[in-house]
Amino acid sequence: MSYLTVEKKANIFKEFGGNEKNTGSTEAQIALVTERINSISAHLKQNKKTSPLTVVS
């Protein structure tokens, strides 16, 4: 499952970290985790029988 592509990560870091290379800023890290949570939540809503353990891997 490749829901978070390199381009999407770069956009998140650019928007919330100031530029694509600023991957360590608190805002950029929170935005990245939020995107992952939203993606997993959407997947689980669409696939009700999927175990949460299979999505995280």
C-alpha positions in Angstrom: 0.0 0.0 0.0 1.7 3.2 -1.2 -0.7 5.9 0.0 2.1 8.3 0.9 4.3 8.8 -2.1 7.6 10.7 -2.1 5.9 13.6 -3.9 3.1 13.8 -1.4 5.6 13.7 1.5 7.6 16.5 -0.1 4.4 18.6 -0.5 3.6 18.1 3.2 7.1 19.1 4.2 7.0 22.1 1.9 3.6 23.3 3.2 4.2 22.7 6.9 8.0 22.7 7.3 8.9 25.6 5.0 10.6 23.5 2.4 11.0 19.9 1.2 14.3 19.4 3.1 12.9 20.5 6.5 11.6 17.1 7.5 12.3 17.4 11.2 10.1 20.4 12.1 7.3 19.7 14.6 4.6 21.0 12.3 5.8 18.9 9.4 6.0 15.7 11.5 2.5 16.3 12.9 1.1 16.9 9.4 2.8 13.7 8.2 1.3 11.6 11.1 -2.1 13.3 10.5 -2.0 12.3 6.8 -1.2 8.7 7.8 -4.0 8.6 10.3 -6.5 10.0 7.8 -5.4 7.5 5.1 -5.8 4.5 7.5 -9.1 5.8 8.7 -10.4 6.1 5.2 -9.2 2.6 4.3 -10.9 1.1 7.3 -14.2 2.9 6.5 -14.1 1.4 3.0 -12.9 -2.0 4.0 -14.9 -2.9 7.2 -13.5 -6.4 7.4 -9.8 -5.4 7.3 -7.9 -5.9 10.5 -6.2 -2.7 11.7 -3.0 -4.8 12.1 -2.9 -5.5 8.3 -3.1 -1.8 7.4 -0.3 -0.6 9.7 2.4 -2.8 8.1 
